[in-house]
Amino acid sequence: MNFKSRKTWFWTFLISAVLFAFLPLFSATGDINPESPLAAVEAILIVVGTVSFWTWVFLKFFGKEAKEEKAAKKRSEDAAAAQKERVERQKGEMRIKKEQEERERLEQVEREIIQGFLDDIAKLIPDEQEQEKISSAFLSKKHSMGMPKRHVDFIYGEFFDPKETVTKKTTKVTGKYIQTGTNKLGNPTYKYEMTFEDGFLVGWKDL
């Protein structure tokens, strides 16, 4: 039985009223003696009927207000949740937009840097075929014979363990790129060893 339901109290009141109305029929004289058991039943029905009636009235009028207040609160909460969702979505869109703008900016910077390296190749290497070969290798992030050292540094990063040899005619530098780990003695190992003569790549070997 749902004691918060108006229907429950209405039917309780109605049944009590009907039983109260027909209770005298159970008396032989048609009247209820105050000392008889039926008098106690009658009193109980009066109490139950009265309580049921006023409870039904209370739930009917005040329960409606509570229901409307609850519905209004629910609408307010739904509106607040929708507003919060809109704000979060706008923040997400703004964050994505900023990330995209930053990515595009970095891509533009990288394009400008690469173009600067390509311009340097055109200035430093007079032979057009060599220019094309070295430029193609640089764009593929690979080394090539005759490539300027700063271009190799850009591709592979730090130049490890450089050893320089200077003569009257040339300056040679040999070093290593791309650390791959350590050997059994704990010394670092590398992927390439390369030699540069007067700033241009003249040889390499895989390690």
C-alpha positions in Angstrom: 0.0 0.0 0.0 1.4 3.4 -1.0 0.6 5.8 1.8 1.8 8.8 -0.3 -0.9 8.1 -2.9 -4.1 10.2 -2.8 -6.1 7.2 -4.2 -5.1 5.0 -1.2 -6.5 7.5 1.3 -9.6 8.2 -0.8 -10.5 4.5 -1.0 -9.8 4.1 2.7 -12.1 7.0 3.5 -14.8 5.7 1.1 -14.7 2.2 2.5 -14.8 3.5 6.1 -17.8 5.7 5.3 -19.7 2.8 3.6 -19.0 0.5 6.5 -20.0 3.2 9.0 -23.3 3.7 7.1 -24.1 0.0 7.0 -22.9 -0.8 10.5 -26.3 -0.4 12.2 -27.6 -3.2 10.0 -25.5 -5.6 12.0 -27.4 -4.6 15.2 -30.7 -6.5 16.0 -32.5 -3.3 17.0 -31.0 -1.1 14.2 -29.3 1.0 16.8 -25.8 0.7 18.2 -25.6 0.3 22.0 -22.6 2.4 23.3 -21.5 -0.6 25.3 -21.6 -3.1 22.5 -18.6 -4.2 20.4 -20.1 -2.5 17.4 -19.7 0.8 19.1 -15.9 0.3 19.3 -15.9 -0.6 15.6 -18.0 2.5 14.9 -15.5 4.7 16.7 -12.6 3.1 14.8 -14.3 3.7 11.5 -15.0 7.3 12.5 -11.3 7.8 13.3 -10.1 6.0 10.2 -12.5 7.8 8.0 -11.7 11.2 9.4 -7.9 10.7 9.2 -8.3 9.3 5.6 -10.4 12.2 4.5 -8.1 14.9 5.8 -5.0 13.1 4.6 -6.6 12.8 1.1 -7.5 16.6 1.2 -3.9 17.4 2.3 -2.3 15.3 -0.4 -4.7 16.6 -3.1 -4.0 20.3 -2.5 -0.6 20.4 -0.9 0.8 17.4 -2.7 0.0 19.1 -6.0 2.0 22.1 -5.0 4.9 19.9 -3.9 4.7 18.0 -7.2 4.7 21.3 -9.2 7.7 22.5 -7.1 9.5 19.3 -7.7 8.8 19.6 -11.5 10.0 23.2 -11.4 13.2 22.1 -9.6 13.7 19.4 -12.2 13.3 21.9 -15.0 15.7 24.2 -13.3 18.3 21.4 -12.9 17.8 20.3 -16.5 18.3 23.9 -17.7 21.5 24.2 -15.5 22.8 20.9 -16.8 22.1 21.9 -20.4 23.9 25.3 -19.8 26.9 23.5 -18.3 27.0 21.1 -21.2 26.9 24.1 -23.7 29.7 25.8 -21.8 31.8 22.6 -21.7 31.2 22.1 -25.4 32.2 25.7 -26.2 35.4 25.2 -24.1 36.1 22.0 -26.0 35.6 23.7 -29.3 37.8 26.6 -28.3 40.5 24.3 -27.1 40.4 22.3 -30.4 40.5 25.5 -32.3 43.6 26.8 -30.4 45.3 23.4 -30.8 44.7 23.5 -34.5 45.9 27.1 -34.8 49.0 26.2 -32.8 49.6 23.1 -34.9 49.2 25.2 -38.1 51.6 27.8 -36.7 54.2 25.2 -35.9 53.8 23.6 -39.3 54.3 27.0 -40.9 57.4 27.6 -38.8 58.8 24.2 -39.8 58.0 24.9 -43.5 59.9 28.2 -43.2 62.9 26.5 -41.5 63.0 23.8 -44.2 62.8 26.3 -47.0 65.7 28.1 -45.4 67.7 24.9 -45.5 66.8 24.4 -49.1 67.8 27.9 -50.0 71.2 27.3 -48.3 71.7 24.2 -50.4 71.1 26.3 -53.5 73.7 28.8 -52.3 76.4 26.4 -51.1 76.2 23.8 -53.9 76.6 25.2 -57.5 75.8 22.0 -59.3 72.1 21.8 -60.0 72.0 18.0 -60.1 73.8 17.8 -56.7 71.3 20.4 -55.4 68.4 18.3 -56.5 69.8 15.1 -55.1 70.7 16.6 -51.7 67.5 18.6 -51.4 65.5 15.4 -52.1 67.4 13.5 -49.5 67.0 16.3 -47.0 63.2 16.4 -47.5 63.1 12.7 -47.0 65.1 13.2 -43.7 68.1 11.2 -45.0 71.7 12.0 -45.4 73.4 12.2 -48.8 77.0 12.6 -50.0 77.9 16.3 -50.2 75.2 17.4 -47.7 76.2 20.3 -45.5 76.8 19.4 -41.8 74.2 21.7 -40.4 71.6 19.9 -42.6 72.7 16.5 -41.2 72.6 18.0 -37.7 69.0 19.1 -38.3 68.0 15.6 -39.4 69.8 13.5 -36.8 70.3 15.9 -33.9 73.4 15.9 -31.7 76.8 15.2 -33.1 78.6 12.9 -30.6 82.3 12.4 -29.9 83.6 14.7 -32.6 87.3 14.3 -33.6 88.8 17.0 -35.8 91.8 16.7 -38.2 93.2 19.9 -39.6 95.6 20.1 -42.6 96.8 23.0 -44.7 94.1 22.3 -47.3 91.1 20.9 -45.4 89.5 20.4 -42.0 88.0 17.0 -41.4 85.6 16.2 -38.5 84.4 12.7 -37.7 81.7 12.0 -35.2 78.6 9.9 -34.5 74.8 10.3 -34.7 71.8 8.7 -33.0 72.7 7.0 -29.7 71.2 3.5 -29.7 72.3 2.2 -26.2 75.4 1.0 -24.5 77.8 -1.9 -25.0 78.9 -4.5 -22.5 81.5 -2.1 -21.1 78.8 0.5 -20.5 80.0 2.8 -23.4 77.4 4.4 -25.6 76.7 2.9 -29.0 75.5 4.9 -32.1 73.8 4.3 -35.4 76.1 6.2 -37.8 79.7 7.5 -37.9 80.1 10.3 -40.4 83.0 12.4 -41.7 82.7 15.9 -42.9 85.3 17.8 -44.9 85.1 21.6 -44.8 81.6 21.3 -43.6 80.3 18.8 -46.2 79.5 15.1 -45.8 82.2 13.0 -47.5 81.7 9.6 -45.9 79.8 7.5 -43.3 79.4 4.0 -42.0 76.7 2.2 -40.1 77.8 1.1 -36.6 
